[in-house]
Every structure is written in structure tokens, then in C-alpha cells.
Amino acid sequence: MQLHYSDHGGEAALFGGPDELIALAAVIRAGAGTVALDPVADAAPYDRGLAVLEVGTAAGAAVTLSVEGPSDRYRITGEPRLLDVLAANVEEYARYADPDDSLDHLHVDPFPGHYYLSPESESLVVHLSA
């Protein structure tokens, strides 16, 4: 699984196979864990690849997706019941997306009043790899 990140736009693209994304959903649902990511030789059009995805809980907080500064760590934090919503979305996408459709992807984008994402959250696009 790879995670490409844009330092300027605060956006990320996650690429993983169905089993990898389902395993990631389990980590998100658990509210704690670390996932080692595959090295990225060329993250274009993003700026760089990240090495680690970390999940943690934050009582009473909406889900936040972020990278702090030059860190190579992508953080997903939030209230457990809201992390479960994100996990369900990732798992459903992994189970039902078409890996042969290059346009099929899942957007996780914050907007004012979003049900489970914090307004401070960065955007994430999830792509299913064959």
C-alpha cells in the first residue's frame, strides 16, 4: 500500500489492494495501530510518499486526516464511533470497487458540517490497486 502526499495542498492519495484496504479499515475501526507503507519512487503529481499511517482515538473529536510538517507519518484520529464510519466507507469501497476502472475511487473530503470529518482534516482519495 502506498500513500502519496502533497505538501502544498494538504491532499493525499492512498493506493492499495482489496485485502490491504480491508486490513486498513480494521485498524481504523480498532482506533489504534500503525501500518507500514511501501516506499514510493515517484509520487507525481504529489510531492512525496509517506512511510507510516497511524491511527489513534480522540474522545469527542471528529475524524482528522493529517500530516504534521515534514513528518513521513499520516495520522487518522477521532472519536471511535466516527472512526467506524470512515472504516466502513473504506471497507465497502475495497469490497465493491472495480479494480479495472481507473476512474473508480473514494473521496474523503471535509466540508462545513460534514457528518464525521473535522473541518481541519485534509483530503484523501482512495484508489483500489489490482
N, CA, C and O atoms as a printed pandas DataFrame, in Angstrom:
     atom_number atom_name residue_name chain_id  residue_number  x_coord  y_coord  z_coord
0              1         N          MET        A               1    0.850   -1.159    0.000
1              2        CA          MET        A               1    0.000    0.000    0.000
2              3         C          MET        A               1    0.902    1.230    0.000
3              4         O          MET        A               1    1.904    1.281    0.714
4              5         N          GLN        A               2    0.534    2.211   -0.806
5              6        CA          GLN        A               2    1.306    3.455   -0.897
6              7         C          GLN        A               2    0.408    4.640   -0.558
7              8         O          GLN        A               2   -0.800    4.623   -0.796
8              9         N          LEU        A               3    1.042    5.674    0.009
9             10        CA          LEU        A               3    0.348    6.914    0.304
10            11         C          LEU        A               3    1.172    8.061   -0.252
11            12         O          LEU        A               3    2.290    8.308    0.199
12            13         N          HIS        A               4    0.620    8.755   -1.229
13            14        CA          HIS        A               4    1.277    9.906   -1.849
14            15         C          HIS        A               4    0.697   11.159   -1.213
15            16         O          HIS        A               4   -0.501   11.227   -0.939
16            17         N          TYR        A               5    1.565   12.167   -0.976
17            18        CA          TYR        A               5    1.129   13.355   -0.238
18            19         C          TYR        A               5    1.604   14.634   -0.911
19            20         O          TYR        A               5    2.734   14.714   -1.392
20            21         N          SER        A               6    0.730   15.628   -0.937
21            22        CA          SER        A               6    1.047   16.947   -1.473
22            23         C          SER        A               6    1.296   17.902   -0.314
23            24         O          SER        A               6    0.382   18.204    0.453
24            25         N          ASP        A               7    2.523   18.374   -0.187
25            26        CA          ASP        A               7    2.860   19.308    0.885
26            27         C          ASP        A               7    2.151   20.641    0.715
27            28         O          ASP        A               7    1.856   21.310    1.705
28            29         N          HIS        A               8    1.877   21.031   -0.497
29            30        CA          HIS        A               8    1.292   22.345   -0.762
30            31         C          HIS        A               8   -0.221   22.348   -0.630
31            32         O          HIS        A               8   -0.805   23.337   -0.186
32            33         N          GLY        A               9   -0.848   21.267   -1.005
33            34        CA          GLY        A               9   -2.302   21.232   -0.978
34            35         C          GLY        A               9   -2.886   20.481    0.196
35            36         O          GLY        A               9   -4.097   20.521    0.416
36            37         N          GLY        A              10   -2.036   19.786    0.967
37            38        CA          GLY        A              10   -2.541   19.012    2.085
38            39         C          GLY        A              10   -3.473   17.896    1.637
39            40         O          GLY        A              10   -4.434   17.562    2.330
40            41         N          GLU        A              11   -3.185   17.327    0.481
41            42        CA          GLU        A              11   -4.011   16.252   -0.051
42            43         C          GLU        A              11   -3.179   14.977   -0.130
43            44         O          GLU        A              11   -1.957   15.018   -0.269
44            45         N          ALA        A              12   -3.873   13.845   -0.037
45            46        CA          ALA        A              12   -3.189   12.563   -0.097
46            47         C          ALA        A              12   -3.950   11.605   -0.999
47            48         O          ALA        A              12   -5.166   11.709   -1.161
48            49         N          ALA        A              13   -3.210   10.669   -1.581
49            50        CA          ALA        A              13   -3.802    9.605   -2.390
50            51         C          ALA        A              13   -3.268    8.283   -1.857
51            52         O          ALA        A              13   -2.059    8.073   -1.761
52            53         N          LEU        A              14   -4.193    7.402   -1.514
53            54        CA          LEU        A              14   -3.858    6.098   -0.974
54            55         C          LEU        A              14   -4.128    5.049   -2.038
55            56         O          LEU        A              14   -5.206    5.027   -2.631
56            57         N          PHE        A              15   -3.151    4.175   -2.286
57            58        CA          PHE        A              15   -3.271    3.120   -3.282
58            59         C          PHE        A              15   -3.081    1.781   -2.584
59            60         O          PHE        A              15   -2.041    1.541   -1.972
60            61         N          GLY        A              16   -4.083    0.904   -2.673
61            62        CA          GLY        A              16   -3.963   -0.388   -2.030
62            63         C          GLY        A              16   -4.861   -1.421   -2.659
63            64         O          GLY        A              16   -5.882   -1.092   -3.263
64            65         N          GLY        A              17   -4.472   -2.680   -2.514
65            66        CA          GLY        A              17   -5.295   -3.780   -2.978
66            67         C          GLY        A              17   -6.473   -3.990   -2.042
67            68         O          GLY        A              17   -6.502   -3.440   -0.941
68            69         N          PRO        A              18   -7.449   -4.790   -2.476
69            70        CA          PRO        A              18   -8.632   -5.012   -1.641
70            71         C          PRO        A              18   -8.292   -5.516   -0.240
71            72         O          PRO        A              18   -8.831   -5.011    0.745
72            73         N          ASP        A              19   -7.409   -6.500   -0.139
73            74        CA          ASP        A              19   -7.054   -7.045    1.177
74            75         C          ASP        A              19   -6.350   -6.006    2.049
75            76         O          ASP        A              19   -6.582   -5.940    3.256
76            77         N          GLU        A              20   -5.491   -5.199    1.432
77            78        CA          GLU        A              20   -4.784   -4.155    2.182
78            79         C          GLU        A              20   -5.760   -3.110    2.720
79            80         O          GLU        A              20   -5.646   -2.679    3.867
80            81         N          LEU        A              21   -6.718   -2.705    1.886
81            82        CA          LEU        A              21   -7.687   -1.694    2.318
82            83         C          LEU        A              21   -8.628   -2.251    3.385
83            84         O          LEU        A              21   -9.006   -1.534    4.312
84            85         N          ILE        A              22   -9.003   -3.505    3.265
85            86        CA          ILE        A              22   -9.854   -4.122    4.292
86            87         C          ILE        A              22   -9.083   -4.221    5.613
87            88         O          ILE        A              22   -9.657   -3.991    6.678
88            89         N          ALA        A              23   -7.803   -4.556    5.558
89            90        CA          ALA        A              23   -6.977   -4.598    6.769
90            91         C          ALA        A              23   -6.827   -3.198    7.367
91            92         O          ALA        A              23   -6.854   -3.040    8.588
92            93         N          LEU        A              24   -6.668   -2.186    6.515
93            94        CA          LEU        A              24   -6.592   -0.812    6.995
94            95         C          LEU        A              24   -7.901   -0.420    7.678
95            96         O          LEU        A              24   -7.879    0.223    8.728
96            97         N          ALA        A              25   -9.021   -0.794    7.105
97            98        CA          ALA        A              25  -10.320   -0.493    7.712
98            99         C          ALA        A              25  -10.406   -1.100    9.113
99           100         O          ALA        A              25  -10.975   -0.490   10.018
100          101         N          ALA        A              26   -9.848   -2.288    9.293
101          102        CA          ALA        A              26   -9.854   -2.933   10.608
102          103         C          ALA        A              26   -9.020   -2.136   11.613
103          104         O          ALA        A              26   -9.404   -2.005   12.775
104          105         N          VAL        A              27   -7.887   -1.608   11.170
105          106        CA          VAL        A              27   -7.042   -0.784   12.049
106          107         C          VAL        A              27   -7.785    0.497   12.420
107          108         O          VAL        A              27   -7.773    0.912   13.579
108          109         N          ILE        A              28   -8.430    1.121   11.439
109          110        CA          ILE        A              28   -9.193    2.346   11.710
110          111         C          ILE        A              28  -10.321    2.036   12.694
111          112         O          ILE        A              28  -10.539    2.775   13.654
112          113         N          ARG        A              29  -11.021    0.957   12.449
113          114        CA          ARG        A              29  -12.141    0.561   13.323
114          115         C          ARG        A              29  -11.646    0.292   14.755
115          116         O          ARG        A              29  -12.339    0.612   15.720
116          117         N          ALA        A              30  -10.467   -0.286   14.885
117          118        CA          ALA        A              30   -9.893   -0.571   16.208
118          119         C          ALA        A              30   -9.506    0.718   16.942
119          120         O          ALA        A              30   -9.430    0.739   18.170
120          121         N          GLY        A              31   -9.266    1.783   16.188
121          122        CA          GLY        A              31   -8.920    3.066   16.800
122          123         C          GLY        A              31   -7.478    3.195   17.229
123          124         O          GLY        A              31   -7.103    4.176   17.872
124          125         N          ALA        A              32   -6.667    2.213   16.879
125          126        CA          ALA        A              32   -5.254    2.268   17.252
126          127         C          ALA        A              32   -4.463    1.325   16.368
127          128         O          ALA        A              32   -4.889    0.207   16.080
128          129         N          GLY        A              33   -3.314    1.794   15.949
129          130        CA          GLY        A              33   -2.443    0.928   15.171
130          131         C          GLY        A              33   -1.583    1.715   14.217
131          132         O          GLY        A              33   -1.782    2.908   13.987
132          133         N          THR        A              34   -0.628    1.010   13.675
133          134        CA          THR        A              34    0.316    1.591   12.727
134          135         C          THR        A              34    0.406    0.662   11.526
135          136         O          THR        A              34    0.474   -0.558   11.672
136          137         N          VAL        A              35    0.404    1.252   10.344
137          138        CA          VAL        A              35    0.529    0.495    9.099
138          139         C          VAL        A              35    1.770    0.993    8.373
139          140         O          VAL        A              35    1.872    2.178    8.055
140          141         N          ALA        A              36    2.713    0.094    8.111
141          142        CA          ALA        A              36    3.893    0.452    7.324
142          143         C          ALA        A              36    3.475    0.527    5.856
143          144         O          ALA        A              36    2.790   -0.358    5.343
144          145         N          LEU        A              37    3.900    1.596    5.198
145          146        CA          LEU        A              37    3.557    1.813    3.798
146          147         C          LEU        A              37    4.741    1.480    2.905
147          148         O          LEU        A              37    5.895    1.590    3.319
148          149         N          ASP        A              38    4.445    1.071    1.674
149          150        CA          ASP        A              38    5.501    0.752    0.716
150          151         C          ASP        A              38    6.219    2.021    0.272
151          152         O          ASP        A              38    5.599    3.080    0.170
152          153         N          PRO        A              39    7.510    1.924    0.009
153          154        CA          PRO        A              39    8.259    3.079   -0.491
154          155         C          PRO        A              39    7.694    3.553   -1.836
155          156         O          PRO        A              39    7.169    2.765   -2.623
156          157         N          VAL        A              40    7.817    4.857   -2.074
157          158        CA          VAL        A              40    7.325    5.462   -3.302
158          159         C          VAL        A              40    8.507    6.064   -4.057
159          160         O          VAL        A              40    9.146    7.001   -3.580
160          161         N          ALA        A              41    8.789    5.522   -5.227
161          162        CA          ALA        A              41    9.900    6.055   -6.030
162          163         C          ALA        A              41    9.518    7.381   -6.683
163          164         O          ALA        A              41   10.332    8.302   -6.748
164          165         N          ASP        A              42    8.285    7.476   -7.164
165          166        CA          ASP        A              42    7.826    8.687   -7.840
166          167         C          ASP        A              42    6.380    8.932   -7.443
167          168         O          ASP        A              42    5.487    8.186   -7.845
168          169         N          ALA        A              43    6.147    9.968   -6.660
169          170        CA          ALA        A              43    4.808   10.275   -6.168
170          171         C          ALA        A              43    4.058   11.271   -7.045
171          172         O          ALA        A              43    2.967   11.705   -6.676
172          173         N          ALA        A              44    4.610   11.643   -8.189
173          174        CA          ALA        A              44    3.994   12.638   -9.064
174          175         C          ALA        A              44    2.550   12.245   -9.386
175          176         O          ALA        A              44    2.276   11.072   -9.637
176          177         N          PRO        A              45    1.642   13.191   -9.384
177          178        CA          PRO        A              45    1.821   14.636   -9.253
178          179         C          PRO        A              45    1.911   15.125   -7.808
179          180         O          PRO        A              45    1.925   16.333   -7.570
180          181         N          TYR        A              46    1.973   14.214   -6.845
181          182        CA          TYR        A              46    2.141   14.592   -5.448
182          183         C          TYR        A              46    3.615   14.851   -5.165
183          184         O          TYR        A              46    4.468   14.566   -6.006
184          185         N          ASP        A              47    3.922   15.389   -3.985
185          186        CA          ASP        A              47    5.294   15.763   -3.657
186          187         C          ASP        A              47    6.151   14.610   -3.134
187          188         O          ASP        A              47    7.351   14.557   -3.400
188          189         N          ARG        A              48    5.532   13.681   -2.386
189          190        CA          ARG        A              48    6.332   12.632   -1.769
190          191         C          ARG        A              48    5.456   11.478   -1.312
191          192         O          ARG        A              48    4.236   11.594   -1.196
192          193         N          GLY        A              49    6.119   10.371   -1.060
193          194        CA          GLY        A              49    5.437    9.229   -0.474
194          195         C          GLY        A              49    5.679    9.211    1.023
195          196         O          GLY        A              49    6.730    9.643    1.499
196          197         N          LEU        A              50    4.712    8.714    1.755
197          198        CA          LEU        A              50    4.841    8.624    3.207
198          199         C          LEU        A              50    5.168    7.192    3.606
199          200         O          LEU        A              50    4.898    6.257    2.853
200          201         N          ALA        A              51    5.749    7.019    4.793
201          202        CA          ALA        A              51    6.232    5.711    5.220
202          203         C          ALA        A              51    5.300    4.992    6.188
203          204         O          ALA        A              51    5.298    3.762    6.249
204          205         N          VAL        A              52    4.500    5.756    6.952
205          206        CA          VAL        A              52    3.702    5.160    8.020
206          207         C          VAL        A              52    2.333    5.823    8.075
207          208         O          VAL        A              52    2.201    7.033    7.895
208          209         N          LEU        A              53    1.318    5.002    8.329
209          210        CA          LEU        A              53   -0.029    5.505    8.592
210          211         C          LEU        A              53   -0.367    5.101   10.022
211          212         O          LEU        A              53   -0.319    3.920   10.365
212          213         N          GLU        A              54   -0.710    6.080   10.855
213          214        CA          GLU        A              54   -1.023    5.846   12.265
214          215         C          GLU        A              54   -2.481    6.181   12.542
215          216         O          GLU        A              54   -3.019    7.148   12.003
216          217         N          VAL        A              55   -3.109    5.382   13.380
217          218        CA          VAL        A              55   -4.492    5.618   13.776
218          219         C          VAL        A              55   -4.540    5.733   15.295
219          220         O          VAL        A              55   -3.916    4.951   16.012
220          221         N          GLY        A              56   -5.296    6.728   15.772
221          222        CA          GLY        A              56   -5.473    6.906   17.205
222          223         C          GLY        A              56   -6.831    7.514   17.501
223          224         O          GLY        A              56   -7.466    8.093   16.620
224          225         N          THR        A              57   -7.267    7.382   18.725
225          226        CA          THR        A              57   -8.558    7.935   19.116
226          227         C          THR        A              57   -8.384    9.292   19.778
227          228         O          THR        A              57   -7.341    9.594   20.358
228          229         N          ALA        A              58   -9.430   10.099   19.678
229          230        CA          ALA        A              58   -9.504   11.399   20.335
230          231         C          ALA        A              58  -10.955   11.562   20.788
231          232         O          ALA        A              58  -11.843   11.829   19.978
232          233         N          ALA        A              59  -11.179   11.401   22.073
233          234        CA          ALA        A              59  -12.534   11.425   22.611
234          235         C          ALA        A              59  -13.285   12.696   22.214
235          236         O          ALA        A              59  -12.785   13.808   22.382
236          237         N          GLY        A              60  -14.480   12.512   21.692
237          238        CA          GLY        A              60  -15.342   13.631   21.347
238          239         C          GLY        A              60  -14.942   14.403   20.108
239          240         O          GLY        A              60  -15.546   15.433   19.809
240          241         N          ALA        A              61  -13.940   13.935   19.379
241          242        CA          ALA        A              61  -13.428   14.677   18.226
242          243         C          ALA        A              61  -13.881   14.057   16.909
243          244         O          ALA        A              61  -13.973   12.837   16.775
244          245         N          ALA        A              62  -14.158   14.924   15.948
245          246        CA          ALA        A              62  -14.425   14.458   14.590
246          247         C          ALA        A              62  -13.137   13.868   14.026
247          248         O          ALA        A              62  -12.054   14.108   14.561
248          249         N          VAL        A              63  -13.253   13.105   12.957
249          250        CA          VAL        A              63  -12.097   12.454   12.350
250          251         C          VAL        A              63  -11.234   13.497   11.637
251          252         O          VAL        A              63  -11.732   14.330   10.880
252          253         N          THR        A              64   -9.938   13.427   11.897
253          254        CA          THR        A              64   -8.976   14.316   11.246
254          255         C          THR        A              64   -7.920   13.467   10.550
255          256         O          THR        A              64   -7.348   12.556   11.149
256          257         N          LEU        A              65   -7.671   13.770    9.293
257          258        CA          LEU        A              65   -6.615   13.145    8.491
258          259         C          LEU        A              65   -5.545   14.207    8.308
259          260         O          LEU        A              65   -5.852   15.307    7.849
260          261         N          SER        A              66   -4.288   13.909    8.656
261          262        CA          SER        A              66   -3.283   14.966    8.574
262          263         C          SER        A              66   -1.858   14.434    8.575
263          264         O          SER        A              66   -1.582   13.299    8.963
264          265         N          VAL        A              67   -0.970   15.307    8.122
265          266        CA          VAL        A              67    0.474   15.136    8.241
266          267         C          VAL        A              67    0.972   16.416    8.882
267          268         O          VAL        A              67    0.604   17.511    8.457
268          269         N          GLU        A              68    1.810   16.285    9.908
269          270        CA          GLU        A              68    2.327   17.468   10.576
270          271         C          GLU        A              68    3.738   17.756   10.093
271          272         O          GLU        A              68    4.656   16.968   10.321
272          273         N          GLY        A              69    3.906   18.890    9.425
273          274        CA          GLY        A              69    5.214   19.321    8.969
274          275         C          GLY        A              69    5.876   18.317    8.041
275          276         O          GLY        A              69    5.208   17.684    7.223
276          277         N          PRO        A              70    7.202   18.170    8.169
277          278        CA          PRO        A              70    7.941   17.285    7.263
278          279         C          PRO        A              70    7.860   15.806    7.639
279          280         O          PRO        A              70    8.593   14.988    7.083
280          281         N          SER        A              71    6.996   15.463    8.557
281          282        CA          SER        A              71    6.864   14.087    9.007
282          283         C          SER        A              71    6.540   13.149    7.846
283          284         O          SER        A              71    5.925   13.559    6.862
284          285         N          ASP        A              72    6.956   11.897    7.967
285          286        CA          ASP        A              72    6.609   10.889    6.964
286          287         C          ASP        A              72    5.450   10.035    7.468
287          288         O          ASP        A              72    5.219    8.928    6.981
288          289         N          ARG        A              73    4.719   10.571    8.462
289          290        CA          ARG        A              73    3.610    9.853    9.097
290          291         C          ARG        A              73    2.275   10.529    8.790
291          292         O          ARG        A              73    2.112   11.738    8.954
292          293         N          TYR        A              74    1.334    9.714    8.342
293          294        CA          TYR        A              74   -0.032   10.160    8.091
294          295         C          TYR        A              74   -0.860    9.750    9.295
295          296         O          TYR        A              74   -0.846    8.585    9.691
296          297         N          ARG        A              75   -1.586   10.699    9.883
297          298        CA          ARG        A              75   -2.354   10.438   11.100
298          299         C          ARG        A              75   -3.845   10.471   10.817
299          300         O          ARG        A              75   -4.347   11.359   10.127
300          301         N          ILE        A              76   -4.544    9.483   11.366
301          302        CA          ILE        A              76   -6.003    9.453   11.356
302          303         C          ILE        A              76   -6.427    9.373   12.812
303          304         O          ILE        A              76   -6.118    8.400   13.499
304          305         N          THR        A              77   -7.135   10.394   13.286
305          306        CA          THR        A              77   -7.586   10.423   14.669
306          307         C          THR        A              77   -9.056   10.810   14.725
307          308         O          THR        A              77   -9.579   11.443   13.807
308          309         N          GLY        A              78   -9.710   10.427   15.805
309          310        CA          GLY        A              78  -11.097   10.817   16.004
310          311         C          GLY        A              78  -11.798    9.965   17.028
311          312         O          GLY        A              78  -11.247    8.995   17.548
312          313         N          GLU        A              79  -13.025   10.349   17.307
313          314        CA          GLU        A              79  -13.921    9.614   18.195
314          315         C          GLU        A              79  -14.134    8.220   17.618
315          316         O          GLU        A              79  -14.349    8.093   16.413
316          317         N          PRO        A              80  -14.082    7.162   18.441
317          318        CA          PRO        A              80  -14.223    5.796   17.921
318          319         C          PRO        A              80  -15.454    5.563   17.038
319          320         O          PRO        A              80  -15.341    4.903   16.004
320          321         N          ARG        A              81  -16.606    6.078   17.412
321          322        CA          ARG        A              81  -17.801    5.829   16.593
322          323         C          ARG        A              81  -17.700    6.510   15.226
323          324         O          ARG        A              81  -18.295    6.040   14.256
324          325         N          LEU        A              82  -16.951    7.613   15.142
325          326        CA          LEU        A              82  -16.768    8.297   13.859
326          327         C          LEU        A              82  -15.659    7.631   13.043
327          328         O          LEU        A              82  -15.733    7.590   11.815
328          329         N          LEU        A              83  -14.639    7.114   13.715
329          330        CA          LEU        A              83  -13.631    6.315   13.010
330          331         C          LEU        A              83  -14.299    5.108   12.356
331          332         O          LEU        A              83  -13.905    4.686   11.269
332          333         N          ASP        A              84  -15.301    4.562   13.018
333          334        CA          ASP        A              84  -16.026    3.416   12.476
334          335         C          ASP        A              84  -16.721    3.767   11.160
335          336         O          ASP        A              84  -16.806    2.925   10.266
336          337         N          VAL        A              85  -17.213    4.986   11.032
337          338        CA          VAL        A              85  -17.856    5.420    9.784
338          339         C          VAL        A              85  -16.827    5.439    8.656
339          340         O          VAL        A              85  -17.091    4.941    7.562
340          341         N          LEU        A              86  -15.655    6.014    8.923
341          342        CA          LEU        A              86  -14.588    6.024    7.918
342          343         C          LEU        A              86  -14.183    4.600    7.564
343          344         O          LEU        A              86  -14.029    4.273    6.387
344          345         N          ALA        A              87  -14.011    3.756    8.570
345          346        CA          ALA        A              87  -13.625    2.361    8.327
346          347         C          ALA        A              87  -14.648    1.658    7.447
347          348         O          ALA        A              87  -14.274    0.924    6.532
348          349         N          ALA        A              88  -15.923    1.869    7.708
349          350        CA          ALA        A              88  -16.981    1.237    6.911
350          351         C          ALA        A              88  -16.920    1.708    5.456
351          352         O          ALA        A              88  -17.116    0.912    4.538
352          353         N          ASN        A              89  -16.651    2.988    5.248
353          354        CA          ASN        A              89  -16.544    3.516    3.884
354          355         C          ASN        A              89  -15.368    2.898    3.135
355          356         O          ASN        A              89  -15.504    2.508    1.976
356          357         N          VAL        A              90  -14.218    2.808    3.793
357          358        CA          VAL        A              90  -13.026    2.224    3.166
358          359         C          VAL        A              90  -13.267    0.739    2.870
359          360         O          VAL        A              90  -12.934    0.255    1.788
360          361         N          GLU        A              91  -13.839    0.030    3.826
361          362        CA          GLU        A              91  -14.081   -1.399    3.625
362          363         C          GLU        A              91  -15.089   -1.647    2.500
363          364         O          GLU        A              91  -14.878   -2.526    1.663
364          365         N          GLU        A              92  -16.161   -0.894    2.475
365          366        CA          GLU        A              92  -17.161   -1.073    1.411
366          367         C          GLU        A              92  -16.550   -0.782    0.043
367          368         O          GLU        A              92  -16.789   -1.514   -0.918
368          369         N          TYR        A              93  -15.760    0.289   -0.041
369          370        CA          TYR        A              93  -15.087    0.607   -1.298
370          371         C          TYR        A              93  -14.178   -0.556   -1.716
371          372         O          TYR        A              93  -14.193   -0.965   -2.877
372          373         N          ALA        A              94  -13.393   -1.087   -0.781
373          374        CA          ALA        A              94  -12.468   -2.184   -1.093
374          375         C          ALA        A              94  -13.204   -3.425   -1.590
375          376         O          ALA        A              94  -12.713   -4.134   -2.468
376          377         N          ARG        A              95  -14.357   -3.678   -1.039
377          378        CA          ARG        A              95  -15.115   -4.882   -1.406
378          379         C          ARG        A              95  -15.835   -4.757   -2.749
379          380         O          ARG        A              95  -15.984   -5.747   -3.465
380          381         N          TYR        A              96  -16.281   -3.553   -3.093
381          382        CA          TYR        A              96  -17.175   -3.418   -4.243
382          383         C          TYR        A              96  -16.633   -2.589   -5.405
383          384         O          TYR        A              96  -17.259   -2.553   -6.463
384          385         N          ALA        A              97  -15.501   -1.930   -5.244
385          386        CA          ALA        A              97  -14.945   -1.124   -6.336
386          387         C          ALA        A              97  -14.431   -2.034   -7.447
387          388         O          ALA        A              97  -14.135   -3.208   -7.223
388          389         N          ASP        A              98  -14.334   -1.478   -8.625
389          390        CA          ASP        A              98  -13.842   -2.209   -9.790
390          391         C          ASP        A              98  -12.367   -1.879   -9.996
391          392         O          ASP        A              98  -12.052   -0.760  -10.404
392          393         N          PRO        A              99  -11.448   -2.813   -9.729
393          394        CA          PRO        A              99  -10.020   -2.519   -9.871
394          395         C          PRO        A              99   -9.605   -2.254  -11.319
395          396         O          PRO        A              99   -8.529   -1.707  -11.561
396          397         N          ASP        A             100  -10.445   -2.635  -12.282
397          398        CA          ASP        A             100  -10.126   -2.389  -13.685
398          399         C          ASP        A             100  -10.610   -1.026  -14.168
399          400         O          ASP        A             100  -10.306   -0.626  -15.292
400          401         N          ASP        A             101  -11.361   -0.307  -13.329
401          402        CA          ASP        A             101  -11.874    1.017  -13.686
402          403         C          ASP        A             101  -10.956    2.074  -13.074
403          404         O          ASP        A             101  -11.023    2.336  -11.873
404          405         N          SER        A             102  -10.106    2.677  -13.890
405          406        CA          SER        A             102   -9.127    3.647  -13.393
406          407         C          SER        A             102   -9.784    4.914  -12.844
407          408         O          SER        A             102   -9.127    5.693  -12.154
408          409         N          LEU        A             103  -11.058    5.131  -13.136
409          410        CA          LEU        A             103  -11.755    6.314  -12.639
410          411         C          LEU        A             103  -12.485    6.049  -11.316
411          412         O          LEU        A             103  -12.990    6.982  -10.691
412          413         N          ASP        A             104  -12.542    4.797  -10.895
413          414        CA          ASP        A             104  -13.238    4.431   -9.666
414          415         C          ASP        A             104  -12.340    4.738   -8.471
415          416         O          ASP        A             104  -11.234    4.208   -8.375
416          417         N          HIS        A             105  -12.805    5.584   -7.569
417          418        CA          HIS        A             105  -12.040    5.945   -6.382
418          419         C          HIS        A             105  -12.997    6.456   -5.308
419          420         O          HIS        A             105  -14.169    6.717   -5.582
420          421         N          LEU        A             106  -12.496    6.594   -4.107
421          422        CA          LEU        A             106  -13.276    7.063   -2.969
422          423         C          LEU        A             106  -12.692    8.381   -2.484
423          424         O          LEU        A             106  -11.509    8.458   -2.153
424          425         N          HIS        A             107  -13.525    9.418   -2.443
425          426        CA          HIS        A             107  -13.100   10.714   -1.897
426          427         C          HIS        A             107  -13.472   10.808   -0.432
427          428         O          HIS        A             107  -14.598   10.489   -0.048
428          429         N          VAL        A             108  -12.535   11.242    0.383
429          430        CA          VAL        A             108  -12.778   11.536    1.792
430          431         C          VAL        A             108  -12.393   13.005    1.959
431          432         O          VAL        A             108  -11.250   13.333    2.277
432          433         N          ASP        A             109  -13.380   13.882    1.736
433          434        CA          ASP        A             109  -13.143   15.326    1.705
434          435         C          ASP        A             109  -13.982   16.042    2.752
435          436         O          ASP        A             109  -15.197   15.849    2.813
436          437         N          PRO        A             110  -13.344   16.868    3.578
437          438        CA          PRO        A             110  -14.115   17.630    4.560
438          439         C          PRO        A             110  -14.853   18.795    3.903
439          440         O          PRO        A             110  -14.426   19.324    2.877
440          441         N          PHE        A             111  -15.952   19.171    4.509
441          442        CA          PHE        A             111  -16.685   20.378    4.131
442          443         C          PHE        A             111  -17.434   20.836    5.376
443          444         O          PHE        A             111  -17.647   20.042    6.292
444          445         N          PRO        A             112  -17.838   22.107    5.423
445          446        CA          PRO        A             112  -18.542   22.598    6.619
446          447         C          PRO        A             112  -19.764   21.737    6.932
447          448         O          PRO        A             112  -20.602   21.494    6.063
448          449         N          GLY        A             113  -19.855   21.286    8.160
449          450        CA          GLY        A             113  -20.979   20.486    8.590
450          451         C          GLY        A             113  -20.872   19.010    8.239
451          452         O          GLY        A             113  -21.850   18.275    8.381
452          453         N          HIS        A             114  -19.704   18.559    7.783
453          454        CA          HIS        A             114  -19.529   17.143    7.427
454          455         C          HIS        A             114  -19.892   16.277    8.623
455          456         O          HIS        A             114  -19.609   16.636    9.766
456          457         N          TYR        A             115  -20.517   15.141    8.358
457          458        CA          TYR        A             115  -21.003   14.256    9.414
458          459         C          TYR        A             115  -19.896   13.752   10.332
459          460         O          TYR        A             115  -20.049   13.782   11.553
460          461         N          TYR        A             116  -18.781   13.289    9.763
461          462        CA          TYR        A             116  -17.758   12.703   10.629
462          463         C          TYR        A             116  -16.367   13.301   10.483
463          464         O          TYR        A             116  -15.497   13.016   11.307
464          465         N          LEU        A             117  -16.123   14.130    9.452
465          466        CA          LEU        A             117  -14.791   14.716    9.260
466          467         C          LEU        A             117  -14.694   16.110    9.882
467          468         O          LEU        A             117  -15.620   16.916    9.788
468          469         N          SER        A             118  -13.575   16.365   10.507
469          470        CA          SER        A             118  -13.275   17.682   11.058
470          471         C          SER        A             118  -13.017   18.672    9.925
471          472         O          SER        A             118  -12.471   18.287    8.890
472          473         N          PRO        A             119  -13.396   19.934   10.096
473          474        CA          PRO        A             119  -13.072   20.946    9.076
474          475         C          PRO        A             119  -11.560   21.106    8.879
475          476         O          PRO        A             119  -11.116   21.566    7.827
476          477         N          GLU        A             120  -10.766   20.725    9.894
477          478        CA          GLU        A             120   -9.304   20.821    9.797
478          479         C          GLU        A             120   -8.686   19.633    9.069
479          480         O          GLU        A             120   -7.488   19.630    8.785
480          481         N          SER        A             121   -9.492   18.635    8.771
481          482        CA          SER        A             121   -8.982   17.434    8.116
482          483         C          SER        A             121   -8.497   17.750    6.703
483          484         O          SER        A             121   -9.038   18.621    6.021
484          485         N          GLU        A             122   -7.484   17.036    6.289
485          486        CA          GLU        A             122   -7.011   17.131    4.914
486          487         C          GLU        A             122   -7.790   16.130    4.062
487          488         O          GLU        A             122   -8.416   15.215    4.596
488          489         N          SER        A             123   -7.752   16.300    2.754
489          490        CA          SER        A             123   -8.472   15.428    1.826
490          491         C          SER        A             123   -7.663   14.171    1.525
491          492         O          SER        A             123   -6.432   14.181    1.505
492          493         N          LEU        A             124   -8.404   13.087    1.291
493          494        CA          LEU        A             124   -7.802   11.804    0.945
494          495         C          LEU        A             124   -8.607   11.187   -0.197
495          496         O          LEU        A             124   -9.838   11.188   -0.172
496          497         N          VAL        A             125   -7.905   10.664   -1.190
497          498        CA          VAL        A             125   -8.539    9.918   -2.258
498          499         C          VAL        A             125   -7.990    8.499   -2.195
499          500         O          VAL        A             125   -6.776    8.291   -2.203
500          501         N          VAL        A             126   -8.895    7.523   -2.133
501          502        CA          VAL        A             126   -8.504    6.126   -2.020
502          503         C          VAL        A             126   -8.696    5.465   -3.379
503          504         O          VAL        A             126   -9.763    5.565   -3.984
504          505         N          HIS        A             127   -7.639    4.779   -3.857
505          506        CA          HIS        A             127   -7.652    4.095   -5.141
506          507         C          HIS        A             127   -7.416    2.609   -4.918
507          508         O          HIS        A             127   -6.529    2.217   -4.160
508          509         N          LEU        A             128   -8.215    1.791   -5.581
509          510        CA          LEU        A             128   -8.038    0.352   -5.499
510          511         C          LEU        A             128   -7.018   -0.098   -6.543
511          512         O          LEU        A             128   -7.163    0.182   -7.733
512          513         N          SER        A             129   -5.994   -0.794   -6.081
513          514        CA          SER        A             129   -4.979   -1.336   -6.981
514          515         C          SER        A             129   -5.320   -2.798   -7.271
515          516         O          SER        A             129   -5.834   -3.513   -6.411
516          517         N          ALA        A             130   -5.031   -3.212   -8.464
517          518        CA          ALA        A             130   -5.302   -4.623   -8.823
518          519         C          ALA        A             130   -4.330   -5.539   -8.137
519          520         O          ALA        A             130   -4.397   -6.755   -8.314
